[in-house]
Amino acid sequence: MEAVGLQALYSGYERSEEEEGKSGSRMSTLEKYKTFWKEWQVQLCIMCSLLLQIFLFFFASFRKRKTRFAEVIRSLIWLAYLVADVMATYSLALISNTIGHPKGKIMDTTYEDKYNDLLAFWAPFLLIHLGGPDSITAHAVEDNELWLRHSLFLVARLFACGYIFVRSFPNQTLIIPTVLLLVAGTIKYLERTVSLYLASNHGFKESASEENDQQPRMKRLEDFIRSPPPLSSQDSTQKSGG
């Protein structure tokens, strides 16, 4: 009986060791994935944002076409349109929370200070992404009414890019290309906001009122062009003498 009890105890101990080994291997695998995400989360998010922009650039015009898979394509375009801004904003937040801190460590991220200039160089690219591709500015007509929200987001994200650029010093070695990209990203994002405003109801009303104000001027200009030119004093003298 004692031998049977010892054997059962030994087998139970072996099973517990096997379970601990399996749980340890699972934990080590999770730690590997966690470490990988800590080191590559900024790069992966920026790449996802870039892929979404490429997809919208090539396939946004397909939402107006009647094809066999039109509904599927429209759903994918709608999903990419919504996720693109979220991904670019999240990437910008990751960069702002990572850059300029001791050894680049914050929020469990690990970046060295020598990469601060590269992180600051990536931030204006995200502004260009937020400006969106030229093939799609708004997915629906109702999105044009959100121009004021986009204006506020533009100010906030410009402030974030400025914060990232300042925090990248004194190891900033890409000042000129970063500034040029920042200007290009600002123009691109501002262009999208202005386009949304001009396509909104308020923008349509203003453009219509301007056209109504210009109609009398255009009518006077047309009458002036169609009317015969006035005779000069010499021509009138010759005409009276003849």
Helices and strands as residue ranges (DSSP letters): H 2-59, G 60-64, H 70-98, G 102-104, G 113-115, H 116-131, G 141-146, H 147-167, H 175-199, H 201-226, H 233-241
